[in-house]
Amino acid sequence: MARKILHVDASARQAGSVSRELSQHLVDALSDTGIEVTKREIGLSPLPLISETWVGANFTPEEDRSDDQKKVLELSDTLIEEIEAADTLVLGVPIYNFGVPATFKAWVDMIARARKTFKYTENGPVGLLEGKKAYVVIASGGTQSGSEIDFATPYVRHVLGFVGIHDVSIIAADQLMATGDEKLAAAREQIAALAA
């Protein structure tokens, strides 16, 4: 069982958000006495986009960074530390217009950093955040999870693998506008089975 959970919510909605509801349901199901949960809200409190200043600081060797450059990377460092400290990640990710929300992409841009979460080798990039479990709760109104128009689910799985997290379970509550009750019930059953 997980000892430390990082719970990331990317939905722009608070009331009525299925990804938010189900990801919290999963966190509650995985949690027991002694479990520490860190919540990172990126949907209602969006992260800043990376900028030229941020990129310049990131590509400056750590020992050569100015105080200003260190300050620019502070939030990114904190987000990476949250992942490093966690045994388990629970990501609530709605599908917006066939992909991930911009807020989730901003989080990815902040945490995918060479020499911090991955490294380049002669055989290509290698993730440095190994040994973690990730649960990704996907919700959509019309897009079928895993279909040719779902660019969110494979993206999230690829990004996690890129930084070294390969043990990924997808819980999909998809096409809710058509089969909401049925898909919600199936997602809740999947969560109950995963937590058992």
MIDOSE-1310 file (N, C-alpha, C; in nm, 2 decimals, decimal comma, always signed):
residues 196
mark	+0,09/-0,12/+0,00/+0,00/+0,00/+0,00/+0,09/+0,12/+0,00; +0,04/+0,23/-0,06/+0,11/+0,35/-0,07/+0,14/+0,41/+0,06; +0,25/+0,48/+0,08/+0,28/+0,55/+0,20/+0,27/+0,70/+0,19; +0,30/+0,74/+0,07/+0,29/+0,89/+0,03/+0,22/+0,90/-0,10
ilhv	+0,11/+0,97/-0,11/+0,04/+0,99/-0,23/+0,05/+1,14/-0,28; +0,08/+1,16/-0,40/+0,07/+1,29/-0,46/-0,06/+1,29/-0,55; -0,15/+1,38/-0,51/-0,28/+1,39/-0,58/-0,28/+1,52/-0,66; -0,29/+1,50/-0,79/-0,29/+1,62/-0,88/-0,42/+1,63/-0,95
dasa	-0,49/+1,74/-0,94/-0,62/+1,76/-1,01/-0,60/+1,87/-1,12; -0,65/+1,84/-1,24/-0,63/+1,93/-1,35/-0,76/+1,99/-1,41; -0,87/+1,95/-1,35/-1,00/+2,00/-1,40/-1,02/+2,15/-1,37; -1,07/+2,22/-1,47/-1,10/+2,37/-1,45/-1,23/+2,38/-1,37
rqag	-1,30/+2,28/-1,35/-1,43/+2,28/-1,27/-1,41/+2,23/-1,13; -1,48/+2,29/-1,04/-1,48/+2,23/-0,90/-1,61/+2,15/-0,89; -1,73/+2,22/-0,90/-1,86/+2,15/-0,89/-1,88/+2,07/-1,02; -1,92/+1,95/-1,01/-1,96/+1,87/-1,12/-1,84/+1,81/-1,20
svsr	-1,72/+1,82/-1,15/-1,60/+1,76/-1,22/-1,59/+1,61/-1,19; -1,61/+1,53/-1,29/-1,60/+1,38/-1,27/-1,46/+1,34/-1,24; -1,36/+1,39/-1,31/-1,22/+1,35/-1,29/-1,18/+1,39/-1,14; -1,23/+1,51/-1,10/-1,20/+1,55/-0,96/-1,26/+1,46/-0,86
elsq	-1,39/+1,43/-0,88/-1,46/+1,34/-0,79/-1,40/+1,20/-0,78; -1,37/+1,14/-0,90/-1,32/+1,01/-0,90/-1,18/+1,00/-0,85; -1,09/+1,10/-0,88/-0,96/+1,09/-0,83/-0,95/+1,11/-0,68; -1,04/+1,19/-0,62/-1,05/+1,20/-0,47/-1,11/+1,07/-0,42
hlvd	-1,20/+1,00/-0,48/-1,25/+0,87/-0,44/-1,14/+0,77/-0,44; -1,05/+0,77/-0,54/-0,94/+0,68/-0,54/-0,84/+0,71/-0,43; -0,81/+0,84/-0,41/-0,72/+0,87/-0,30/-0,78/+0,82/-0,16; -0,91/+0,84/-0,14/-0,97/+0,80/-0,02/-0,96/+0,64/-0,01
alsd	-0,98/+0,58/-0,12/-0,98/+0,43/-0,12/-0,84/+0,37/-0,09; -0,73/+0,45/-0,14/-0,60/+0,40/-0,12/-0,54/+0,44/+0,02; -0,60/+0,54/+0,08/-0,55/+0,59/+0,20/-0,60/+0,51/+0,32; -0,51/+0,50/+0,42/-0,54/+0,44/+0,55/-0,46/+0,51/+0,65
tgie	-0,46/+0,47/+0,77/-0,38/+0,53/+0,88/-0,23/+0,54/+0,84; -0,18/+0,66/+0,86/-0,04/+0,67/+0,83/+0,00/+0,71/+0,69; -0,10/+0,72/+0,60/-0,08/+0,76/+0,47/-0,07/+0,92/+0,46; +0,03/+0,97/+0,40/+0,05/+1,11/+0,38/+0,01/+1,15/+0,24
vtkr	-0,09/+1,24/+0,22/-0,14/+1,29/+0,09/-0,10/+1,43/+0,07; -0,03/+1,46/-0,04/+0,00/+1,59/-0,09/-0,09/+1,62/-0,20; -0,16/+1,73/-0,19/-0,26/+1,77/-0,30/-0,20/+1,89/-0,38; -0,19/+1,87/-0,51/-0,14/+1,98/-0,60/-0,26/+2,01/-0,69
eigl	-0,31/+2,13/-0,67/-0,43/+2,18/-0,75/-0,37/+2,26/-0,86; -0,39/+2,21/-0,98/-0,34/+2,28/-1,10/-0,46/+2,33/-1,19; -0,58/+2,28/-1,16/-0,69/+2,32/-1,24/-0,75/+2,45/-1,20; -0,77/+2,46/-1,07/-0,83/+2,59/-1,02/-0,73/+2,69/-0,99
splp	-0,60/+2,65/-0,98/-0,49/+2,74/-0,95/-0,38/+2,71/-1,06; -0,40/+2,75/-1,18/-0,31/+2,72/-1,29/-0,17/+2,76/-1,27; -0,08/+2,68/-1,32/+0,07/+2,71/-1,31/+0,10/+2,81/-1,42; +0,21/+2,88/-1,40/+0,26/+2,97/-1,50/+0,32/+2,89/-1,62
lise	+0,31/+2,94/-1,74/+0,37/+2,88/-1,85/+0,52/+2,91/-1,85; +0,60/+2,81/-1,91/+0,74/+2,84/-1,91/+0,77/+2,95/-2,01; +0,88/+3,02/-1,98/+0,91/+3,14/-2,06/+1,06/+3,13/-2,11; +1,10/+3,23/-2,18/+1,24/+3,23/-2,22/+1,34/+3,24/-2,10
twvg	+1,29/+3,32/-2,00/+1,37/+3,33/-1,88/+1,38/+3,19/-1,81; +1,27/+3,12/-1,80/+1,27/+2,99/-1,74/+1,36/+2,89/-1,81; +1,35/+2,89/-1,95/+1,43/+2,80/-2,03/+1,57/+2,83/-2,01; +1,61/+2,96/-2,01/+1,75/+3,00/-1,99/+1,80/+2,95/-1,86
anft	+1,72/+2,96/-1,75/+1,76/+2,92/-1,62/+1,78/+2,77/-1,62; +1,69/+2,70/-1,68/+1,69/+2,55/-1,68/+1,81/+2,50/-1,75; +1,85/+2,56/-1,86/+1,97/+2,51/-1,94/+2,10/+2,57/-1,88; +2,10/+2,65/-1,78/+2,22/+2,69/-1,72/+2,26/+2,59/-1,61
peed	+2,39/+2,54/-1,62/+2,43/+2,44/-1,52/+2,40/+2,49/-1,37; +2,35/+2,40/-1,29/+2,30/+2,43/-1,16/+2,40/+2,52/-1,08; +2,53/+2,48/-1,09/+2,63/+2,56/-1,01/+2,66/+2,70/-1,07; +2,61/+2,73/-1,19/+2,63/+2,86/-1,25/+2,51/+2,95/-1,24
rsdd	+2,40/+2,90/-1,19/+2,28/+2,98/-1,19/+2,29/+3,10/-1,09; +2,23/+3,21/-1,14/+2,22/+3,33/-1,05/+2,11/+3,31/-0,95; +2,10/+3,40/-0,85/+1,99/+3,39/-0,76/+1,86/+3,41/-0,83; +1,85/+3,49/-0,93/+1,73/+3,52/-1,00/+1,69/+3,39/-1,08
qkkv	+1,79/+3,32/-1,14/+1,76/+3,20/-1,21/+1,71/+3,09/-1,12; +1,77/+3,08/-1,00/+1,72/+2,98/-0,90/+1,58/+3,01/-0,86; +1,55/+3,14/-0,84/+1,41/+3,18/-0,81/+1,31/+3,14/-0,91; +1,35/+3,16/-1,04/+1,26/+3,13/-1,15/+1,23/+2,98/-1,15
lels	+1,32/+2,90/-1,11/+1,30/+2,75/-1,11/+1,25/+2,69/-0,98; +1,22/+2,78/-0,88/+1,18/+2,74/-0,75/+1,05/+2,65/-0,76; +0,95/+2,70/-0,83/+0,82/+2,62/-0,84/+0,84/+2,49/-0,91; +0,92/+2,49/-1,01/+0,95/+2,36/-1,08/+1,02/+2,27/-0,99
dtli	+1,12/+2,32/-0,91/+1,19/+2,23/-0,82/+1,09/+2,17/-0,71; +1,00/+2,25/-0,67/+0,90/+2,21/-0,57/+0,81/+2,10/-0,62; +0,76/+2,12/-0,75/+0,68/+2,02/-0,81/+0,75/+1,89/-0,83; +0,88/+1,89/-0,87/+0,96/+1,77/-0,88/+0,98/+1,71/-0,75
eeie	+1,01/+1,78/-0,64/+1,02/+1,73/-0,51/+0,90/+1,66/-0,46; +0,78/+1,71/-0,50/+0,65/+1,64/-0,46/+0,64/+1,50/-0,52; +0,69/+1,49/-0,65/+0,68/+1,36/-0,72/+0,79/+1,27/-0,65; +0,91/+1,32/-0,63/+1,02/+1,24/-0,58/+0,98/+1,18/-0,44
aadt	+0,90/+1,26/-0,36/+0,87/+1,22/-0,23/+0,75/+1,12/-0,22; +0,68/+1,11/-0,33/+0,56/+1,02/-0,34/+0,60/+0,88/-0,38; +0,52/+0,78/-0,33/+0,53/+0,64/-0,37/+0,43/+0,62/-0,49; +0,32/+0,70/-0,48/+0,20/+0,68/-0,57/+0,15/+0,82/-0,61
lvlg	+0,12/+0,83/-0,74/+0,06/+0,95/-0,80/-0,08/+0,91/-0,84; -0,17/+1,00/-0,81/-0,31/+1,00/-0,85/-0,34/+1,12/-0,93; -0,36/+1,11/-1,06/-0,38/+1,22/-1,15/-0,52/+1,23/-1,20; -0,59/+1,34/-1,17/-0,72/+1,36/-1,22/-0,72/+1,44/-1,35
vpiy	-0,74/+1,38/-1,47/-0,72/+1,45/-1,59/-0,84/+1,44/-1,68; -0,91/+1,55/-1,70/-1,02/+1,55/-1,79/-0,97/+1,56/-1,94; -1,05/+1,52/-2,03/-1,01/+1,54/-2,17/-1,08/+1,66/-2,22; -1,00/+1,76/-2,27/-1,06/+1,89/-2,32/-1,02/+1,89/-2,47
nfgv	-1,11/+1,89/-2,56/-1,09/+1,90/-2,70/-0,98/+1,80/-2,75; -1,01/+1,68/-2,70/-0,93/+1,56/-2,75/-0,79/+1,54/-2,68; -0,75/+1,64/-2,59/-0,62/+1,63/-2,53/-0,63/+1,67/-2,38; -0,51/+1,68/-2,32/-0,51/+1,72/-2,18/-0,54/+1,87/-2,16
patf	-0,58/+1,92/-2,05/-0,60/+2,06/-2,03/-0,46/+2,13/-2,03; -0,46/+2,26/-2,07/-0,34/+2,34/-2,08/-0,27/+2,34/-1,94; -0,35/+2,33/-1,83/-0,29/+2,34/-1,70/-0,21/+2,21/-1,67; -0,25/+2,10/-1,73/-0,18/+1,97/-1,71/-0,05/+1,98/-1,79
kawv	-0,06/+2,03/-1,91/+0,06/+2,05/-2,00/+0,16/+2,14/-1,93; +0,12/+2,24/-1,86/+0,21/+2,33/-1,79/+0,28/+2,26/-1,68; +0,21/+2,17/-1,61/+0,27/+2,09/-1,50/+0,38/+2,00/-1,56; +0,34/+1,93/-1,68/+0,44/+1,85/-1,74/+0,57/+1,93/-1,78
dmia	+0,55/+2,05/-1,84/+0,66/+2,13/-1,88/+0,75/+2,16/-1,76; +0,69/+2,18/-1,64/+0,76/+2,21/-1,52/+0,84/+2,09/-1,46; +0,79/+1,97/-1,48/+0,85/+1,86/-1,41/+0,94/+1,77/-1,51; +0,93/+1,79/-1,64/+1,01/+1,71/-1,73/+1,14/+1,79/-1,75
rark	+1,24/+1,77/-1,67/+1,36/+1,84/-1,68/+1,49/+1,75/-1,68; +1,57/+1,77/-1,79/+1,69/+1,69/-1,80/+1,78/+1,71/-1,68; +1,84/+1,60/-1,63/+1,92/+1,59/-1,52/+1,85/+1,60/-1,38; +1,72/+1,62/-1,39/+1,63/+1,62/-1,27/+1,54/+1,50/-1,27
tfky	+1,46/+1,48/-1,38/+1,36/+1,38/-1,39/+1,39/+1,28/-1,50; +1,48/+1,32/-1,59/+1,53/+1,22/-1,69/+1,67/+1,27/-1,73; +1,74/+1,17/-1,80/+1,88/+1,20/-1,85/+1,89/+1,15/-1,99; +1,98/+1,21/-2,06/+2,01/+1,16/-2,20/+2,13/+1,06/-2,19
teng	+2,11/+0,95/-2,26/+2,22/+0,85/-2,27/+2,24/+0,82/-2,42; +2,34/+0,74/-2,45/+2,37/+0,71/-2,58/+2,26/+0,63/-2,65; +2,18/+0,57/-2,56/+2,06/+0,49/-2,61/+1,93/+0,57/-2,60; +1,94/+0,70/-2,58/+1,82/+0,78/-2,57/+1,79/+0,82/-2,43
pvgl	+1,68/+0,90/-2,41/+1,65/+0,95/-2,27/+1,61/+0,83/-2,18; +1,64/+0,85/-2,05/+1,61/+0,75/-1,94/+1,55/+0,83/-1,83; +1,43/+0,78/-1,78/+1,36/+0,85/-1,67/+1,43/+0,82/-1,54; +1,42/+0,92/-1,45/+1,49/+0,91/-1,32/+1,40/+0,89/-1,20
legk	+1,26/+0,88/-1,23/+1,17/+0,87/-1,12/+1,11/+0,73/-1,11; +1,20/+0,63/-1,11/+1,15/+0,49/-1,11/+1,10/+0,45/-0,98; +1,03/+0,33/-0,98/+0,98/+0,27/-0,86/+0,85/+0,33/-0,81; +0,78/+0,41/-0,89/+0,65/+0,47/-0,84/+0,53/+0,41/-0,92
kayv	+0,42/+0,42/-0,86/+0,29/+0,37/-0,92/+0,21/+0,50/-0,95; +0,15/+0,50/-1,07/+0,06/+0,61/-1,10/-0,08/+0,56/-1,14; -0,18/+0,63/-1,09/-0,32/+0,60/-1,13/-0,36/+0,73/-1,21; -0,42/+0,71/-1,33/-0,46/+0,83/-1,40/-0,61/+0,81/-1,42
vias	-0,69/+0,91/-1,37/-0,83/+0,91/-1,38/-0,87/+1,00/-1,50; -0,92/+0,95/-1,60/-0,95/+1,02/-1,72/-1,10/+1,03/-1,73; -1,15/+1,15/-1,76/-1,30/+1,18/-1,78/-1,32/+1,25/-1,91; -1,42/+1,22/-1,98/-1,45/+1,29/-2,10/-1,60/+1,29/-2,13
ggtq	-1,64/+1,39/-2,20/-1,78/+1,40/-2,23/-1,82/+1,32/-2,35; -1,73/+1,32/-2,46/-1,77/+1,25/-2,58/-1,65/+1,17/-2,64; -1,53/+1,19/-2,60/-1,42/+1,12/-2,65/-1,40/+0,98/-2,58; -1,39/+0,88/-2,67/-1,37/+0,75/-2,61/-1,23/+0,73/-2,57
sgse	-1,20/+0,69/-2,45/-1,07/+0,66/-2,41/-1,00/+0,55/-2,49; -0,88/+0,57/-2,54/-0,81/+0,47/-2,62/-0,84/+0,47/-2,76; -0,93/+0,56/-2,80/-0,97/+0,57/-2,94/-0,87/+0,65/-3,02; -0,88/+0,66/-3,15/-0,79/+0,73/-3,24/-0,80/+0,88/-3,22
idfa	-0,91/+0,93/-3,15/-0,92/+1,08/-3,13/-0,89/+1,11/-2,98; -0,84/+1,01/-2,90/-0,80/+1,04/-2,76/-0,65/+1,06/-2,76; -0,61/+1,19/-2,76/-0,47/+1,22/-2,75/-0,42/+1,25/-2,61; -0,52/+1,24/-2,51/-0,48/+1,26/-2,37/-0,42/+1,14/-2,30
tpyv	-0,49/+1,03/-2,31/-0,45/+0,91/-2,24/-0,31/+0,86/-2,28; -0,28/+0,85/-2,41/-0,15/+0,80/-2,45/-0,04/+0,91/-2,42; -0,08/+1,04/-2,42/+0,02/+1,14/-2,39/+0,06/+1,13/-2,24; -0,04/+1,12/-2,15/-0,01/+1,11/-2,01/+0,07/+0,98/-1,98
rhvl	+0,04/+0,87/-2,04/+0,11/+0,75/-2,02/+0,26/+0,76/-2,07; +0,27/+0,83/-2,19/+0,41/+0,85/-2,24/+0,49/+0,94/-2,15; +0,43/+1,05/-2,11/+0,51/+1,15/-2,03/+0,55/+1,08/-1,90; +0,46/+1,00/-1,83/+0,50/+0,93/-1,71/+0,62/+0,84/-1,74
gfvg	+0,61/+0,76/-1,84/+0,71/+0,67/-1,88/+0,84/+0,74/-1,91; +0,83/+0,86/-1,97/+0,95/+0,93/-2,01/+1,03/+0,97/-1,88; +0,96/+1,00/-1,77/+1,03/+1,04/-1,65/+1,06/+0,92/-1,56; +1,02/+0,80/-1,61/+1,06/+0,68/-1,53/+0,94/+0,61/-1,46
ihdv	+0,82/+0,65/-1,48/+0,71/+0,59/-1,41/+0,63/+0,51/-1,51; +0,66/+0,38/-1,50/+0,60/+0,28/-1,60/+0,48/+0,20/-1,55; +0,47/+0,20/-1,42/+0,35/+0,12/-1,36/+0,23/+0,22/-1,36; +0,15/+0,22/-1,46/+0,04/+0,32/-1,48/-0,09/+0,24/-1,50
siia	-0,19/+0,28/-1,42/-0,32/+0,22/-1,43/-0,41/+0,34/-1,48; -0,49/+0,31/-1,58/-0,59/+0,41/-1,63/-0,73/+0,38/-1,58; -0,79/+0,47/-1,52/-0,94/+0,46/-1,48/-1,01/+0,56/-1,57; -1,09/+0,51/-1,66/-1,16/+0,60/-1,76/-1,31/+0,60/-1,74
adql	-1,35/+0,73/-1,72/-1,50/+0,75/-1,72/-1,52/+0,84/-1,84; -1,54/+0,77/-1,95/-1,54/+0,84/-2,08/-1,68/+0,84/-2,14; -1,69/+0,93/-2,24/-1,82/+0,94/-2,32/-1,94/+0,96/-2,22; -1,92/+1,05/-2,12/-2,02/+1,06/-2,02/-2,15/+1,13/-2,07
matg	-2,14/+1,20/-2,17/-2,26/+1,27/-2,23/-2,36/+1,16/-2,28; -2,30/+1,05/-2,32/-2,39/+0,94/-2,38/-2,42/+0,84/-2,28; -2,32/+0,79/-2,20/-2,35/+0,68/-2,11/-2,29/+0,71/-1,97; -2,33/+0,82/-1,92/-2,27/+0,87/-1,79/-2,28/+0,78/-1,68
dekl	-2,41/+0,73/-1,64/-2,43/+0,65/-1,53/-2,35/+0,52/-1,54; -2,36/+0,46/-1,65/-2,29/+0,33/-1,68/-2,14/+0,34/-1,66; -2,08/+0,45/-1,72/-1,93/+0,47/-1,72/-1,89/+0,51/-1,58; -1,97/+0,59/-1,51/-1,93/+0,62/-1,37/-1,93/+0,50/-1,28
aaar	-2,03/+0,42/-1,29/-2,04/+0,30/-1,21/-1,92/+0,21/-1,24; -1,88/+0,19/-1,37/-1,77/+0,11/-1,40/-1,64/+0,16/-1,35; -1,62/+0,29/-1,35/-1,50/+0,35/-1,30/-1,50/+0,33/-1,15; -1,61/+0,35/-1,08/-1,61/+0,33/-0,93/-1,58/+0,18/-0,90
eqia	-1,63/+0,09/-0,98/-1,60/-0,05/-0,96/-1,45/-0,08/-0,98; -1,39/-0,02/-1,08/-1,25/-0,03/-1,10/-1,17/+0,02/-0,99; -1,21/+0,14/-0,93/-1,14/+0,19/-0,82/-1,14/+0,10/-0,70; -1,26/+0,05/-0,67/-1,28/-0,05/-0,56/-1,19/-0,17/-0,58
alaa	-1,18/-0,22/-0,70/-1,09/-0,34/-0,72/-0,95/-0,30/-0,71; -0,91/-0,19/-0,75/-0,77/-0,15/-0,74/-0,72/-0,13/-0,59; -0,82/-0,08/-0,52/-0,79/-0,05/-0,38/-0,80/-0,17/-0,29; -0,86/-0,28/-0,34/-0,88/-0,40/-0,26/-0,75/-0,47/-0,23
